[in-house]
Amino acid sequence: MDEIKKLLEIMQALRDPESGCPWDLEQDFSTIAPYTVEEAYEVADAIERGDMSDLRDELGDLLFQVVYHAQLASEQDCFDFSNVVAAINEKLVRRHPHVFAGEVVKNKQALLQAWQQHKSDERKDRQQVTTNTLDEIASTLPALRWAEKIQKRAAQAGFDWDDIEPVFEKLDEEITELRQEINIEDNKERITDEMGDVLFSCVNLSRHLGINPEQALRNANRKFIQRFHELEHQVGKDGRSVSDCSLAELEAYWLRAKSVRR
């Protein structure tokens, strides 16, 4: 707790109107928000790489973002850091009666339903009731995560296939429609629309397979980077550069890169 107190004092010093940091004094919620998102992704990146030292540092950076927003709110007499901590403590206890109040939950599905009910009750308490199933999902989420949450919420309402085969069929249908639009000239708007449908269907397939689509794509990105590095290495060993090679030659190098395990 002494370290938390020190961090809060540092934040207050950075925002001191007379002796604080000029850059920090210029910031507000909207200018800091992008850094908050960035730090959250850097935490995820450290976890993916299994770098515990980096994870410790990135978690500190993310914590600082929470402290920063709390300081801004405190200056506006809205709330402070202790209120943030108290709110999450209360919420976690309230949403886990099976842990803190002896309530019995039969299975994982019942647990999920109870969680959603608690959230719904909280919205009613805040007078944020909506009759639309998908309205409460934040559109500011990364697109893959947003799509996944939309699909999960629709599924909870009963709008979902019972098995995976129709999901494959829907993906094939969307790819066919995309191909059709591509064959029409000056049709970028429709192509964009169909491309979005393909990606949405891919997320749905990932959900039915129990795979996190964001994580799957991040893994694919890392795999591509690793293989392209190997391709560049192989090309360089032959005394050439990537730009010197034909597409057929690069394809051959790519196949060699895929076979290398590092």
Backbone as a ProteinNet text record, in pm:
[ID]
protein_1_A
[PRIMARY]
MDEIKKLLEIMQALRDPESGCPWDLEQDFSTIAPYTVEEAYEVADAIERGDMSDLRDELGDLLFQVVYHAQLASEQDCFDFSNVVAAINEKLVRRHPHVFAGEVVKNKQALLQAWQQHKSDERKDRQQVTTNTLDEIASTLPALRWAEKIQKRAAQAGFDWDDIEPVFEKLDEEITELRQEINIEDNKERITDEMGDVLFSCVNLSRHLGINPEQALRNANRKFIQRFHELEHQVGKDGRSVSDCSLAELEAYWLRAKSVRR
[TERTIARY]
82.1	0	85.7	203.8	293.4	332.3	353.1	391.5	275.1	152.7	35.9	24.8	44	39.2	144	263.5	371.2	334.1	273.8	232.5	128.4	33	-68.6	-5.8	93.4	162.4	240.8	302.3	375.2	279.1	162.3	62.8	16.1	-7.3	-49.2	58.4	185.3	295.9	304.8	281.9	286.8	177.9	65.5	-47.1	-54.9	46.8	45.8	47.6	-48.4	-58.5	64.7	140.1	254.8	386.9	403.7	533.5	526.4	412.5	396	460.1	446.4	502.5	412.6	470.7	388.5	306.5	366.7	293.6	174.3	198.1	90.7	-21.3	13.1	-87.9	-179.1	-133	-214.1	-313.1	-296.9	-376.5	-515.4	-606.9	-740.1	-779.7	-903	-946	-928.2	-967.5	-965.3	-824.3	-730.2	-592.7	-517.9	-558.8	-492.6	-550.9	-677.2	-743.8	-667.5	-610.8	-535.7	-416.7	-351.5	-239.1	-289.2	-407.7	-465.4	-486.8	-544.6	-566.4	-432.7	-337.3	-205.5	-138.2	-145.8	-82.3	-148.9	-281.3	-349.8	-300.8	-279.4	-228.2	-83.3	-6.9	131.7	137.1	40.6	29.1	2.3	-94	-126.1	-6	70.8	188.3	293.9	316	413.8	370.7	240.3	188.1	211	183.9	203.9	349.3	439.6	582.8	636.7	555.6	599	710.1	716.4	821.8	769.5	801	747.3	803.7	929.2	987.5	917	895.6	825.1	680.5	617.8	479.6	467.7	561.4	560.8	562.6	650.8	662.1	536.9	483	364.4	241.7	230.9	120.8	132.4	255.7	277.3	231.8	264.7	221.7	69.7	5.5	-140.1	-202	-142.5	-189.9	-179.9	-71.5	-53.4	-165.6	-213.8	-325.2	-450.6	-475.4	-589.9	-573.4	-454.3	-425.1	-441.3	-398.3	-406.1	-552.4	-636.7	-777.8	-843.7	-806.4	-863.4	-821.9	-698.3	-651.3	-729.9	-750.6	-828.5	-970.2	-1029.9	-1165.1	-1167.9	-1064	-1055.9	-1049.4	-975.3	-962.9	-1096.6	-1187.8	-1320.8	-1425.7	-1375.9	-1463.6	-1567.4	-1526.8	-1615.8	-1595.8	-1472.8	-1434.7	-1283	-1229.7	-1084.5	-1044.3	-916.7	-865.4	-928.9	-949	-1009.5	-1151.8	-1223.9	-1358.7	-1355.9	-1253.8	-1237.7	-1216.6	-1126.6	-1096.9	-1219.4	-1288.3	-1406.7	-1514.6	-1529.5	-1632.3	-1605.2	-1478.5	-1448.8	-1456.2	-1417.7	-1430.9	-1577.8	-1663.7	-1806.6	-1864.3	-1825.6	-1878.7	-1838	-1712.4	-1664.5	-1735.9	-1757.1	-1829.3	-1974	-2035.9	-2176.3	-2198.1	-2103.4	-2118.7	-2071.1	-2018.3	-1972.1	-2035.8	-2168.4	-2233.8	-2202.7	-2163	-2125.9	-1992.3	-1916.7	-1789.2	-1802.3	-1874.8	-1877	-2005.8	-2111.8	-2239.5	-2298.5	-2221	-2266	-2370.1	-2391.2	-2489.6	-2435.6	-2521.8	-2481.1	-2510.3	-2409.8	-2425.6	-2402.1	-2496.3	-2492.9	-2377.8	-2358.7	-2257.3	-2209.7	-2119.7	-2060.3	-2165.1	-2261.1	-2365.4	-2452.2	-2486	-2565.5	-2487.4	-2357.5	-2271.9	-2272.6	-2262.9	-2264.3	-2398.3	-2508.1	-2640.5	-2656.3	-2604.8	-2613.6	-2532.4	-2416.1	-2329.7	-2402.4	-2465.1	-2538.2	-2657.1	-2722.2	-2834.8	-2789.2	-2674.4	-2619.6	-2591	-2534.7	-2504.9	-2634.1	-2735.4	-2864.3	-2926.3	-2917.7	-2970.9	-2897.4	-2766.2	-2687.5	-2729.6	-2758.7	-2803.5	-2938.5	-3025.1	-3155.2	-3136	-3042.3	-3014.9	-2963.8	-2890	-2837	-2933.8	-3055.7	-3157.4	-3104.4	-3029.3	-2976.3	-3040.7	-3171.8	-3243.8	-3262	-3239.1	-3262.3	-3333.6	-3423.8	-3493.7	-3419.5	-3312.7	-3235.6	-3116.4	-3109.5	-3010.8	-2867.5	-2837.6	-2699.3	-2657.2	-2748	-2717.5	-2604.4	-2592.3	-2497.6	-2354.1	-2331.8	-2197.1	-2121.5	-2006.5	-1930.3	-1877.9	-1914.1	-1868.3	-1722.8	-1663.4	-1523.5	-1426.9	-1479.4	-1393.4	-1321.9	-1204.8	-1144.2	-1244.2	-1242	-1348	-1370.8	-1263.1	-1279.5	-1349.2	-1306.2	-1366.3	-1511.6	-1539.5	-1675.4	-1766.9	-1719.6	-1797.5	-1825	-1723	-1738.1	-1842.4	-1838.7	-1934	-2075.5	-2088.8	-2220	-2277.8	-2195.1	-2240	-2273.1	-2193.1	-2219.6	-2350.9	-2375.4	-2497.2	-2619	-2606.6	-2716.6	-2741.8	-2633.7	-2647.3	-2719.3	-2689.2	-2755.4	-2904.9	-2941.6	-3082.9	-3149.6	-3069.6	-3123.6	-3100.2	-3028.1	-3003.6	-2865.6	-2862	-2734.7	-2761.2	-2663.7	-2673.2	-2630	-2688.8	-2658.2	-2531.1	-2491.7	-2368.4	-2287.7	-2170.5	-2075.6	-2092.5	-2158.4	-2166.9	-2234.5	-2348.1	-2407.6	-2315.9	-2226.6	-2132.4	-2034.9	-1984.8	-1899.3	-1975	-2099.5	-2179.7	-2200.2	-2222	-2240.3	-2111.9	-1998.7	-1870.4	-1848.7	-1876.1	-1863.9	-1956.1	-2077.4	-2174	-2120.8	-2063.7	-2012.1	-1891.7	-1806.2	-1691.1	-1738.1	-1840.4	-1897.5	-1952.4	-2023.8	-2079.7	-1969.5	-1860.9	-1747.2	-1686.4	-1668.2	-1613.9	-1702.7	-1831.8	-1924.9	-1910.6	-1895.8	-1883.2	-1748.8	-1644.9	-1513	-1514.4	-1599.1	-1605.4	-1678.6	-1730.7	-1801.2	-1708.9	-1693.3	-1605	-1664.1	-1573.5	-1613.8	-1715.5	-1678.8	-1774	-1713.9	-1628.1	-1552.9	-1643.4	-1750.9	-1839.5	-1901.5	-1949.4	-2009.8	-1903.9	-1785.8	-1676.9	-1640.2	-1631.7	-1601.6	-1708.1	-1833.4	-1944.5	-1935.1	-1907.1	-1897.9	-1773.1	-1664.4	-1543.9	-1571.6	-1649.3	-1687.9	-1769.9	-1859.2	-1940.5	-1853.4	-1750.1	-1658.2	-1585.6	-1535.2	-1463.4	-1555.9	-1679	-1776.6	-1805	-1814.7	-1838.4	-1718.3	-1597.7	-1476.7	-1475.8	-1516.7	-1524.9	-1627.3	-1738.5	-1841.8	-1790.3	-1715.4	-1656.3	-1559.5	-1477.1	-1381.6	-1454.7	-1565.3	-1643	-1698.2	-1750.8	-1806.3	-1697	-1575.4	-1463.3	-1402.5	-1452.4	-1399.2	-1262.3	-1234.4	-1104.7	-1122.6	-1035.2	-1036.5	-986	-1071.4	-1028	-916.3	-918.2	-811.4	-678.4	-678.6	-556	-510	-603.7	-568.6	-501.9	-556.2	-498	-362.3	-349.4	-219.3	-113.6	-153.6	-60.9	-21	-119.1	-90.1	3.6	-16.3	71.9	215.5	231.6	365.8	429.6	348.9	400.3	446	368.6	406.8	536.9	548.4	670.6	791	777.9	887.8	928.3	829	859	916.3	868.4	922.5	1066.2	1096.1	1235.2	1323.1	1272	1347.3	1363	1258.1	1266.9	1376.8	1378.9	1481.8	1620.9	1628.9	1757.8	1804.6	1714	1748.9	1787.4	1711.6	1742.9	1879.7	1906.8	2034.7	2151.3	2131.5	2236.7	2275.3	2179.2	2206.3	2258.3	2290.5	2347.6	2247	2120.7	2017.9	1932.7	1842.7	1745.6	1606.2	1507.6	1370.9	1322.2	1357.1	1310.7	1369.9	1480.4	1543.1	1472.9	1391.5	1334.1	1198.7	1171.9	1039.5	941.6	812.5	713.6	727.8	758.5	776.6	896.7	1002.9	1121.1	1089.5	1015.3	979	889.2	802.5	717.1	801.8	907.1	997.2	1070.2	1117.3	1182.7	1083.5	958	856.2	832.6	826.5	806.5	923.7	1044.1	1162.4	1152.7	1108	1096.5	994.4	886.1	783.7	835	934.3	986.2	1087.9	1133.8	1235.4	1168.1	1219.2	1168.4	1276.3	1246.7	1346.1	1293.4
-121	0	126.4	119.3	235	272.1	171.1	198.4	260.7	216.4	276.6	422.9	448.6	586.4	672.7	615.7	689.7	721.1	622.2	642.3	754	755.2	861.1	998.3	1002.1	1128.2	1176.4	1081.4	1117.2	1175.6	1112.5	1159.9	1300.9	1323.1	1456.2	1560.4	1521.2	1614	1647.9	1548.3	1572.3	1668.9	1670.2	1755.8	1883	1908.2	2028.5	2152.6	2242.5	2358.4	2448.6	2448.2	2539.1	2470.4	2345.6	2279.1	2150.3	2122.1	1996.7	1995.6	1883	1865.6	1937.8	2025	2098	2006.1	1892.9	1801.4	1740.2	1692.1	1628.8	1727.3	1852.8	1952.9	1983.3	1953.4	1978.5	1866	1751.4	1633.6	1635.3	1564.4	1541.9	1397	1357.8	1219.2	1173.8	1258.8	1218.9	1203.5	1284.6	1273.2	1155.7	1117.8	1006.1	871.7	869	743.3	657.3	714.5	630.5	559.2	626.5	563.6	448.2	463.8	358.5	231.8	249.4	135.3	73.8	156.8	108.8	26.7	75.2	3.5	-131.9	-139.5	-267.6	-368.3	-323.1	-412.3	-453.5	-365.1	-399.2	-503.1	-498.4	-603.9	-737.6	-738.5	-861.9	-913.2	-822.1	-860.7	-927.2	-870.9	-929.1	-1069.2	-1087.7	-1219.2	-1319.2	-1277.4	-1366	-1409.4	-1316.8	-1347.1	-1420	-1432.1	-1500.6	-1427.5	-1295.5	-1214.1	-1156.9	-1221.4	-1181.2	-1047.4	-1019.8	-891.5	-778.2	-798.5	-698.8	-686.1	-799	-796.4	-712.8	-728.9	-648.4	-499.8	-460.7	-319.7	-269.8	-352.2	-310.5	-300.5	-389.2	-379	-250	-211.4	-83.8	33.1	26.7	133.4	140.2	22.9	20	73.3	36.4	87.9	239.9	292.4	437.2	504.4	437.2	492.4	504.8	404.8	410.4	526.4	538.7	647	783	790.1	916	959.7	868.3	901.7	936.4	864.7	893	1031.9	1070.7	1203.7	1312.3	1291.9	1387.5	1401.3	1287.7	1289.9	1358.7	1335.7	1397.2	1549.3	1598	1742	1805.1	1724	1772.9	1739.1	1689.3	1651.7	1547.4	1453.5	1344.9	1220	1174.2	1059.9	1058.6	973	960.7	813.3	785.1	648.9	554.1	599.3	511.6	473.5	563.9	532.5	427.9	435.8	336.1	197.7	190.2	62.3	9.9	96.6	55.3	3.4	68.4	28.8	-110.2	-138.7	-270.9	-378.3	-345.1	-441.7	-481.3	-380.1	-404.3	-484.4	-449.5	-517.1	-664.4	-693.3	-831.6	-918.1	-863.4	-938.7	-959.8	-854.5	-861.8	-961.7	-969.1	-1055.9	-1199.1	-1225.7	-1360.9	-1411.8	-1415.8	-1465.4	-1612	-1686.4	-1826.6	-1840.1	-1730.1	-1729.9	-1662.7	-1550.5	-1468.7	-1478.2	-1540.1	-1543.9	-1684.1	-1785.4	-1922.6	-1967.3	-1890.5	-1928.7	-2046	-2140.1	-2258.5	-2237.8	-2263.1	-2254.2	-2392.1	-2439.6	-2577.3	-2603.9	-2513.9	-2537.1	-2404.8	-2415.3	-2295.7	-2210.6	-2275.4	-2201.7	-2123.3	-2186.3	-2117.5	-2000.7	-2018.7	-1912.4	-1792.3	-1819.8	-1712.9	-1639.1	-1714.5	-1652.8	-1565.1	-1614.1	-1536.3	-1407.9	-1417.8	-1300.6	-1195	-1238.8	-1146.1	-1084.7	-1163.7	-1112	-1004.8	-1028	-927.9	-797.7	-808.4	-689.5	-617.3	-694.9	-636.1	-562.2	-624.4	-561.2	-430.9	-430.8	-309.9	-197.5	-232.4	-130.3	-72.1	-159.1	-110.7	-14.1	-47.5	40.3	176.1	176.8	302.8	366	305.8	354.1	354.8	250	234.9	114.2	103.1	-10.6	8.4	-96.4	-93.5	-221.7	-210.1	-329.4	-394.7	-332.6	-385.1	-465.7	-589.6	-684.4	-637.8	-572.5	-542.3	-398.8	-316.4	-174.2	-147.6	-231.8	-202.4	-242.9	-305.5	-347.5	-227.8	-198.8	-79.6	-92.3	4.3	3	46.9	90	132.4	15.1	-104.8	-222.7	-246.9	-314.4	-357.8	-440	-427.5	-482.8	-633	-710.6	-854.2	-883.5	-814.1	-833.9	-787.6	-676.6	-624.8	-726.4	-779.7	-879.4	-1002.1	-1046.9	-1164.9	-1140.3	-1022.9	-993	-980	-920.7	-911.7	-1051.2	-1141.3	-1276.9	-1353.8	-1337.6	-1407.1	-1359.3	-1228.3	-1175.7	-1221.5	-1224.2	-1273.5	-1421.5	-1497.3	-1640.3	-1662.6	-1580.5	-1591.4	-1565.2	-1484.9	-1456.5	-1565.4	-1666.2	-1777.9	-1770.8	-1667.3	-1650.6	-1708.3	-1839.3	-1905.9	-2044.4	-2098.3	-2235.2	-2332.4	-2452.7	-2554.4	-2631.2	-2635.3	-2705.7	-2619.7	-2666.6	-2582.8	-2584.2	-2684.9	-2696.2	-2574.5	-2525.8	-2405.2	-2283	-2280.8	-2169.8	-2171.7	-2291.8	-2305.7	-2266.1	-2309.5	-2278.1	-2127.6	-2059.3	-1914.5	-1845.9	-1893.5	-1836.1	-1856.1	-1975.3	-2001.7	-1909	-1887.9	-1800.4	-1658.2	-1609.5	-1472.9	-1456.7	-1558.3	-1552.8	-1549.5	-1628.3	-1628.6	-1490.6	-1429.4	-1296.8	-1193.2	-1207.8	-1117.6	-1131.7	-1254.6	-1278.3	-1211.6	-1221.9	-1163.7	-1011.8	-949.8	-803.6	-757.9	-838.7	-803.3	-797.2	-876.7	-881.7	-762.4	-674.4	-555.5	-434.6	-356	-240	-127.6	-45.5	70.5	30.2	-68.5	-127.3	-138.8	-44.6	-57.6	-60.5	17	20.8	-116.2	-181.5	-313.8	-418.4	-405.4	-498.2	-485.9	-361.8	-338	-401.1	-385.9	-442	-594.2	-657.4	-803.8	-854	-776.2	-813.8	-814.3	-716	-712.5	-833.7	-877.2	-995.9	-1120.8	-1128.9	-1243.2	-1245.5	-1129.6	-1122.1	-1153.6	-1102.9	-1130.8	-1280.3	-1344.7	-1489.1	-1566.6	-1515.7	-1579.7	-1574.2	-1460.2	-1447.6	-1546.4	-1561.5	-1654.4	-1798.2	-1833.9	-1967.3	-1987.2	-1886.9	-1893.9	-1912.8	-1840.9	-1852	-1992.9	-2050.5	-2185.8	-2289.4	-2259.8	-2350.9	-2328.6	-2227.1	-2197.7	-2133.5	-2061.5	-1996.5	-1845.6	-1777.9	-1632.4	-1577.6	-1509.4	-1464.3	-1361.7	-1274.7	-1175.5	-1245.1	-1344.1	-1417.3	-1497.9	-1558.8	-1637.5	-1550.3	-1429.5	-1339.8	-1287.7	-1257.2	-1212	-1321.5	-1445.9	-1557.3	-1568.3	-1549.3	-1556.2	-1443.2	-1324.9	-1212.1	-1244.1	-1297.1	-1329.8	-1439	-1536.5	-1644.7	-1590.6	-1499.7	-1441.4	-1363.4	-1283.8	-1206.4	-1298.4	-1406.3	-1500.6	-1563	-1602.8	-1666.9	-1567.7	-1443.5	-1344.2	-1310	-1305.8	-1287.1	-1399.2	-1521.5	-1635.1	-1624.9	-1582.3	-1562.3	-1461.6	-1349.1	-1247.8	-1303.5	-1386.8	-1449.9	-1540.7	-1621.5	-1713.8	-1637.7	-1532.4	-1451.2	-1385.7	-1334.8	-1270.6	-1367.6	-1492.8	-1593.9	-1617.8	-1599.1	-1617.8	-1491.1	-1390.6	-1267.4	-1181	-1190.6	-1116.2	-1037.5	-956.3	-886.8	-927	-908.1	-948	-879.8	-751.9	-677.1	-728.3	-803.7	-859.2	-984.9	-1045.4	-1176.9	-1165.1	-1261.1	-1268.5	-1327.8	-1315.3	-1369.7	-1521.3	-1588.2	-1733.7	-1770.2	-1692.2	-1718.2	-1693.7	-1587.8	-1558.6	-1667.8	-1724.5	-1834.3	-1955.1	-1980.3	-2092	-2065.1	-1941.2	-1904.3	-1916.8	-1877.9	-1883.3	-2026.9	-2118.7	-2259.4	-2311.6	-2267.8	-2306.2	-2246.7	-2120.5	-2053.9	-2126.4	-2173.7	-2243.6	-2373.4	-2433.7	-2562.9	-2546.7	-2423.6	-2398.1	-2382.2	-2450.6	-2438.6	-2374.6	-2256.2	-2187.3	-2169.7
0	0	0	60.1	60.5	-82	-167.7	-305.6	-382.6	-354.9	-418.5	-376.5	-248.1	-198.4	-266.8	-285.2	-351.7	-496.2	-564.9	-703.5	-712.8	-622.1	-621.3	-597	-509.7	-481.7	-603.3	-675.9	-798.9	-901.1	-914.4	-1009.8	-973	-845.2	-800	-828.5	-809.8	-835.9	-984.6	-1070.4	-1214.6	-1259.1	-1186.9	-1223.7	-1138	-1057.3	-974.5	-1064.3	-1049.1	-1138.8	-1139.6	-1031.3	-1021.2	-1053.9	-1008.8	-1024.2	-1105.2	-1161.6	-1233.9	-1371.3	-1438.5	-1573.4	-1674.9	-1758.5	-1857.3	-1947.8	-1988.3	-2076.7	-2003.6	-1882.4	-1805.8	-1775	-1753.2	-1721.3	-1839.6	-1960.1	-2079.5	-2109.3	-2044	-2079.6	-2018.1	-2085.5	-2031.5	-2061.1	-2030.1	-2049	-2194.2	-2286.7	-2427.9	-2482.3	-2434.2	-2484.8	-2421.6	-2301.5	-2232.2	-2275.1	-2316	-2350.2	-2451.5	-2559	-2653.4	-2589.3	-2493.7	-2423.9	-2335.8	-2280	-2197	-2278.9	-2398.3	-2487.8	-2528.5	-2563.3	-2605.7	-2495.7	-2372.4	-2261.3	-2238.5	-2256.6	-2240.7	-2344.4	-2467.3	-2570.8	-2542.2	-2483.1	-2450.3	-2338.1	-2247.8	-2146.4	-2214.7	-2308.7	-2381	-2459.1	-2517.4	-2595	-2506.1	-2387.6	-2294.4	-2251	-2232.2	-2194.3	-2306.9	-2431.8	-2546.4	-2558.7	-2529.7	-2540.8	-2418.5	-2315.7	-2194.7	-2121.6	-2138.2	-2077.5	-1945	-1834.6	-1705.3	-1658.3	-1689.8	-1651.5	-1724.6	-1854.2	-1933.6	-1887.8	-1852.7	-1805.6	-1678.6	-1587.7	-1464.7	-1498.3	-1590.7	-1626.8	-1698.1	-1787	-1862.6	-1772.3	-1674.4	-1578.4	-1497.4	-1466.5	-1397.9	-1483.5	-1613.2	-1704.6	-1713.5	-1714.5	-1722.1	-1592.5	-1479.7	-1351.3	-1347.6	-1403.1	-1406.1	-1485.3	-1589.2	-1666.3	-1579.4	-1497.3	-1405.6	-1308.3	-1254.4	-1160.5	-1228.1	-1353.8	-1428.9	-1444.3	-1489.8	-1507.8	-1374.7	-1270.2	-1138.4	-1089.9	-1118.9	-1080.8	-1154.9	-1284.1	-1362.6	-1306.7	-1269.8	-1214.4	-1079.1	-999.4	-867.1	-878.8	-978	-998.4	-1035.4	-1091.2	-1128.3	-1021.6	-906.5	-794.7	-834.9	-922.4	-965.4	-879.8	-871.4	-788.2	-778.9	-691.1	-682.1	-688.2	-672.9	-687.8	-587.2	-464.6	-362.9	-401.7	-466.7	-513.9	-623.7	-710.6	-817.3	-757.7	-658.2	-593.6	-520.4	-450.5	-376.4	-471.1	-586.2	-682.8	-738.7	-772.4	-829.2	-721.2	-598.3	-488.9	-469.7	-466.2	-446.4	-563.4	-685.4	-803.1	-805.8	-775.3	-779.3	-676.4	-557.7	-454.4	-496.8	-550.9	-591.4	-704.5	-798.3	-915.1	-889.5	-771.4	-738.1	-608.7	-602.4	-480.5	-454	-559.4	-541.1	-469.2	-462.5	-391	-254.6	-251.9	-130.8	-50.2	-106.1	-33.3	-25.6	-61.8	-48.4	-147.8	-254.3	-356.3	-439	-471.8	-547.3	-696.1	-779.9	-924.9	-983.7	-1066.4	-1114.6	-1211.2	-1307.7	-1410.6	-1468.4	-1566.2	-1625.6	-1696.3	-1764.7	-1835.5	-1737.7	-1626.5	-1524.8	-1465.1	-1452.2	-1400.1	-1494.1	-1625.6	-1725.3	-1723.9	-1713.6	-1710.4	-1585.9	-1473.8	-1350.3	-1361.6	-1424.7	-1444.6	-1527.3	-1637.2	-1722.8	-1648.6	-1562.8	-1486.4	-1388.3	-1324.2	-1232.8	-1307.3	-1427	-1506.4	-1544.4	-1581.3	-1617.2	-1498.9	-1379.8	-1258.8	-1228.3	-1253.3	-1228.9	-1322.3	-1447.4	-1542.1	-1499.4	-1446.9	-1398.9	-1283.6	-1194.3	-1080.8	-1126.2	-1238.6	-1293.3	-1391.6	-1404.4	-1497.7	-1640.8	-1674.5	-1809.1	-1876.2	-1861.1	-1916.7	-2066.4	-2143.4	-2286.7	-2326.4	-2421.5	-2470.1	-2584.7	-2630.6	-2742.9	-2692.9	-2734.4	-2683	-2701.3	-2813.4	-2848.7	-2818.3	-2766.4	-2748.7	-2649.9	-2548.4	-2440.8	-2474.3	-2589.5	-2627.2	-2683.1	-2625.4	-2664.8	-2807.5	-2890.8	-3030	-3043.3	-2932	-2934.4	-2918.6	-2900	-2889.9	-3021.8	-3018.8	-3144.2	-3223.6	-3355.9	-3440.6	-3419	-3406.1	-3386.5	-3254	-3150.5	-3018.7	-3017.7	-3085.6	-3094.6	-3163.7	-3276	-3349.4	-3262.4	-3190.4	-3105.3	-2995.9	-2933.3	-2826.3	-2881.6	-2999.9	-3064.1	-3085.6	-3139.6	-3169.5	-3042.5	-2940	-2814.2	-2752.2	-2756.5	-2698.3	-2778	-2911.6	-2995.1	-2967.6	-2947.2	-2917.7	-2785	-2686.9	-2557.1	-2568.5	-2670.2	-2693.6	-2777.5	-2819.6	-2896	-3045.2	-3091.5	-3234.6	-3268.2	-3292.8	-3320	-3376.5	-3449.9	-3499	-3390.2	-3393.8	-3293.6	-3324.6	-3454.2	-3490	-3586.7	-3622	-3693.8	-3845.3	-3901.3	-4047.2	-4111.4	-4059	-4117.8	-4110.7	-4011.8	-3998.8	-4116.2	-4151.1	-4269.2	-4395.4	-4405.1	-4523.5	-4538.2	-4425.5	-4429	-4473.3	-4425.4	-4465.8	-4615.8	-4665.4	-4809.2	-4888.8	-4838.7	-4905.9	-4913.8	-4803.4	-4801.9	-4894.5	-4902.1	-4992.1	-5137.5	-5168.3	-5303.7	-5339	-5246	-5269.9	-5288	-5212.8	-5228.8	-5368.3	-5413.3	-5548	-5653.9	-5637.2	-5733.9	-5739.4	-5625.7	-5621.7	-5678.7	-5659.9	-5711.2	-5863.9	-5926.1	-6072.5	-6134	-6050	-6098.1	-6084.3	-6187.1	-6184.1	-6098.7	-6044.4	-5963.3	-5856.4	-5779.7	-5685	-5544.4	-5507.6	-5383.1	-5260.4	-5262.3	-5146	-5119.4	-5223.6	-5207.8	-5172.2	-5231.7	-5199.2	-5051	-5003.4	-4861.7	-4772.8	-4812.3	-4736.6	-4729.2	-4843.5	-4846.7	-4774.7	-4782.8	-4709.7	-4560.2	-4514.2	-4373.6	-4334	-4424.2	-4395.8	-4385.1	-4469.8	-4464.1	-4329.7	-4288.4	-4161.3	-4044.2	-4049.6	-3943.6	-3935.1	-4052	-4054.7	-4002.1	-4028.9	-3976.1	-3823.4	-3768.6	-3623	-3567.7	-3638.2	-3593.4	-3593.8	-3698	-3704.2	-3588	-3562.7	-3451.8	-3319.5	-3301.7	-3177.8	-3160.2	-3267.8	-3260.1	-3232.7	-3272.5	-3246.8	-3108.5	-3037	-2904.3	-2908.6	-3017.7	-3036.6	-3031.5	-2958.3	-2952.2	-3086	-3164.6	-3297.5	-3292.7	-3192.8	-3178.5	-3155.7	-3066.2	-3036.7	-3157.2	-3228.8	-3346.5	-3451.9	-3472.6	-3572.8	-3528.2	-3400.4	-3349.1	-3365.4	-3339.9	-3360.1	-3506.9	-3595.9	-3738.8	-3781.3	-3723.8	-3753.4	-3713.8	-3592.8	-3544.7	-3631.4	-3670.3	-3754.4	-3888.9	-3947.1	-4075.5	-4062.9	-3954.6	-3932.8	-3922.4	-3844.9	-3827.3	-3960.2	-4040	-4167.6	-4268	-4264.2	-4357.1	-4320.7	-4190.6	-4148.6	-4203.3	-4195.9	-4247.3	-4398.6	-4467.3	-4612.4	-4645.6	-4573.8	-4597.7	-4569.3	-4466.5	-4432.8	-4546.1	-4600	-4708.1	-4835.4	-4863.9	-4981.9	-4965.8	-4845.8	-4820.2	-4830.8	-4785.9	-4797	-4942.3	-5032.9	-5175.3	-5240.6	-5158.6	-5211.8	-5286.3	-5249.6	-5319.6	-5219.7	-5272.1	-5188.3	-5234	-5149.4	-5181.4	-5309	-5324	-5440.8	-5571.6	-5563.5	-5685.1	-5734.3	-5649.5	-5679.6	-5748.7	-5835	-5895.9	-5794	-5822.2	-5731	-5718.9	-5828.9	-5825.7	-5737.5	-5746.2	-5662.8	-5516.1	-5489.6	-5351.3	-5293.4	-5376.7	-5331.9	-5292.1	-5368.8	-5336.2	-5204.5	-5188.1	-5062.1	-4944.5	-4971.1	-4865.9	-4819	-4914.1	-4879.2	-4797	-4831	-4751.7	-4611.6	-4602.7	-4472.2	-4384.1	-4444.1	-4366.5	-4307.9	-4371.9	-4326.1	-4212.9	-4189.4	-4087.1	-3951.7	-3852.3	-3716.8	-3629.7	-3580.5	-3497.5	-3355.4
[MASK]
++++++++++++++++++++++++++++++++++++++++++++++++++++++++++++++++++++++++++++++++++++++++++++++++++++++++++++++++++++++++++++++++++++++++++++++++++++++++++++++++++++++++++++++++++++++++++++++++++++++++++++++++++++++++++++++++++++++++++++++++++++++++++++++++++++++

